[in-house]
Amino acid sequence: MLPIRDDQPRYSTPWVNSFLIGLNLLIFFFEWTLDPRSLEILIRQFGVVPSHLVALLSGSPRYSLLSVVLPFFTSMFLHGSWMHVIGNMWFLYIFGDNVEDYLGHFKYLVFYVLTGLIAMTTQVLVSVHSAVPTLGASGAIAGVLGAYFVLYPKARVLTWFFVFVLWVPAWIILGYWFALQFLSGTASIAAYAHQNVGGVAFWAHVGGFVAGALLVKAFGERQLRYPYVRA
């Protein structure tokens, strides 16, 4: 199922969401200009490598606290391919504007980064011995999807399904997506026991979605400068 657009109205301009989409695309364009060796160095330095955290906690002098912690932030803005970045940005474009509308601009930015950090931490806890860099905005975007699931479950999403295009309630689309990530993550746990297994960071998706669903109400709805009733 591929979402095309939703029918949930918004009442403000999604400046932060647009900025995040633009920043992710700009950074990927930069990645695209690099030669393979330089790109590998960039990803290894700014992507999250779980085994580096284990080495740091074990007292290894090879890694500093900054070199291990900084990638938890920078990895959210790196992508491995055109399909990777376009797929992530498409979901953020469809669902992020309404979550920003609810939270307000600054709180939305904090929420996005925080759920992204929780998502990456979840993935690292599941794959602590992996030497493969983890990168992508999908953990933070999963947090946005979790928030949308809680805030607008009855919103309709125009969805392409094989040869059909249907309006489907958001709770079905996002619930199906979450179930698929959880089941896929459960099936892949055995693979994470090996150091050099790549693929999809399903547990980052699960952790981000759950974090977003649990935290969005705690962040609270933005205070409107000119209150009005939403009909």
Residue pairs with C-beta under 8 A, 6 or more apart in sequence:
1 159
1 160
1 161
1 168
1 173
1 176
2 159
2 160
2 161
3 90
3 91
3 94
3 95
3 157
3 158
3 159
3 160
3 173
4 94
4 157
4 158
4 159
4 160
4 165
5 94
5 157
5 158
6 94
6 95
6 98
6 152
6 155
6 156
6 157
6 158
6 170
7 155
7 156
7 157
7 158
7 167
8 98
8 152
8 155
8 170
10 97
10 98
10 100
10 101
11 101
11 230
12 100
12 101
12 105
14 96
14 97
14 100
14 101
15 100
15 105
16 100
16 105
16 106
16 108
16 109
16 112
17 92
17 93
17 96
17 97
17 100
17 108
20 92
20 96
20 109
20 112
20 137
21 89
21 92
21 93
21 96
23 77
24 77
24 79
24 85
24 88
24 89
24 137
25 85
25 89
27 77
27 78
27 79
28 78
28 79
28 82
28 85
31 39
31 42
31 78
31 79
34 42
42 78
43 78
43 80
43 133
43 135
44 133
45 67
45 71
46 70
46 71
46 74
46 75
46 78
46 135
47 71
47 74
47 75
47 78
47 133
47 134
47 135
48 71
48 72
48 75
48 120
48 123
48 124
48 133
48 134
48 135
49 71
49 130
49 131
49 132
49 133
49 134
50 123
50 124
50 127
50 128
50 129
50 130
50 131
50 134
51 128
51 129
51 130
51 131
51 195
52 63
52 67
52 68
53 68
53 124
53 128
54 128
54 129
55 62
55 63
56 63
56 64
56 65
56 68
71 133
72 117
72 120
72 121
73 113
73 117
75 120
75 133
75 134
75 135
75 136
76 113
76 116
76 120
76 136
76 137
76 139
76 140
77 137
78 135
78 136
79 85
79 88
79 135
79 136
79 137
80 135
80 136
84 136
85 137
88 136
88 137
88 138
88 141
89 137
91 141
91 144
91 145
92 137
92 141
92 144
94 157
95 141
95 144
95 145
95 148
96 108
96 112
96 141
96 144
98 148
98 151
98 152
98 155
99 108
99 111
99 144
99 147
99 148
99 151
99 216
100 108
101 222
102 147
102 151
102 216
102 221
102 222
103 111
103 147
103 216
103 219
103 220
103 221
103 222
104 222
104 223
107 219
107 220
107 222
110 219
111 143
111 147
111 212
111 215
111 216
111 219
112 140
112 143
112 144
113 140
114 143
114 211
114 215
115 139
115 140
115 142
115 143
115 144
115 146
115 208
115 211
115 212
115 215
116 137
116 139
116 140
116 143
116 208
118 139
118 143
118 207
118 208
118 211
119 138
119 139
119 140
119 142
119 143
119 204
119 205
119 207
119 208
119 211
120 134
120 139
120 204
120 207
121 207
122 139
122 203
122 204
122 206
122 207
122 208
123 134
123 139
123 201
123 203
123 204
123 207
124 134
125 203
126 185
126 189
126 192
126 203
127 134
127 192
127 197
127 203
129 192
129 193
129 194
129 195
130 192
130 194
130 195
130 196
130 197
131 195
131 196
132 195
132 196
132 197
132 198
134 201
134 204
136 201
136 204
138 201
138 204
138 205
138 208
139 201
139 204
139 205
139 207
139 208
140 208
141 208
142 181
142 204
142 205
142 206
142 207
142 208
142 209
142 212
143 208
143 209
143 211
143 212
143 215
144 212
145 174
145 177
145 178
145 208
145 209
145 212
146 174
146 178
146 208
146 209
146 210
146 211
146 212
146 213
146 214
146 216
147 212
147 213
147 215
147 216
148 155
148 170
148 174
149 170
149 171
149 174
149 175
149 178
149 209
149 212
149 213
150 212
150 213
150 216
150 217
151 216
152 170
153 169
153 170
153 171
154 169
154 170
154 171
155 169
155 170
156 167
156 168
156 169
156 170
157 167
157 168
157 169
157 170
157 173
158 165
158 166
158 167
159 165
159 166
159 167
159 168
159 173
161 168
178 205
178 206
178 209
181 202
181 205
181 206
181 209
182 202
182 206
184 200
184 202
185 202
185 203
185 205
185 206
188 199
188 202
191 197
191 199
